[in-house]
Amino acid sequence: MIFAALNFTLLDAIAKYLAQTYPVTEIVWARFTFNTILVAVILNRRLPHLLATARVGHQVLRSMLVLVFTGVLFLSLKHLPLADVSAIIFLTPLIVALLSMRLLGERVDSRTIACVFVGFAGALVVIHPTGDAFHAVAAVPLTGAFLYALYQISTRVLSRTDSVLTTFIYSSLVASLGASALVPFVWVEPDVEGWTFMILMGGLGAAAQFSLIKALTLAPAATVSQFGYVSLIWAIVLGFVMFDDIPNATTLIGALIIVGSGFYIFRREHGLAHRVVPVAAP
């Protein structure tokens, strides 16, 4: 998950850079299309076998979730600093914890629910909706966090029946086909630099998605999500180096509230899972 977070942050930084020149839809198309081409080249003859699944509908739905999430994310990055968007997306583990109660049948207590609302308060600090700098797009990453949470939960569900590679392939293929249906309407011919960065996005996306899917097959979604917090450091560094963005105190305070809430949930769930219940002597 730590490796996935690094690759996702690099991908986001490139997407933000490309969004200054190219339409968001085209960047999303490039991200998934070159991802799919890379996967097809690597897997080659194994593809037909790996595409076999008894849950095609669920795979397609999950893939559409990641497609829409990526579009929402890139739109946010076009208008907002990298660190701000990353901080708000950090709500994902909190939303996962809340939705896991109903969608995965996992137990969520009142303290966890309270932490979710504290985390949302932290997100409001980041986007400061009453401030002069607020505009409508500042709320878009909140939608992205919710979509990303659904994506992670659906990945966890599919891991019970399908292999990592099957889920990985469907993510790339379906999202690429969906974006390909839209990109002709907004196409802007890339130059050499544009093509280079778009191809690089495909490689970074492949590495990040495979790592994330693999992590979610090895541990509960609420646990895995916590390790994505390290991407805030990389987002701050890349935002400064590439875009001269320095996060203000409001962004950092809000991010700390969100991260603190997430870590509390992680530590509490970890403690409950390993608590030893004494057995009365006969």
Secondary structure, 3 states (H helix, E strand, C coil): CHHHHHHHHHHHHHHHHHCCCCCHHHHHHHHHHHHHHHHHHHHHHHHHHHCCCCCHHHHHHHHHHHHHHHHHHHHHHHHCCHHHHHHHHCCHHHHHHHHHHHHCCCCCCHHHHHHHHHHHHHHHHHHCCCCCCCCHHHHHHHHHHHHHHHHHHHHHHHCCCCCHHHHHHHHHHHHHHHHHCCHHHCCCCCCHHHHHHHHHHHHHHHHHHHHHHHHHHHCCHHHHHHHHHHHHHHHHHHHHHHHCCCCCHHHHHHHHHHHHHHHHHHHHHHHHHCCCCCCCCC
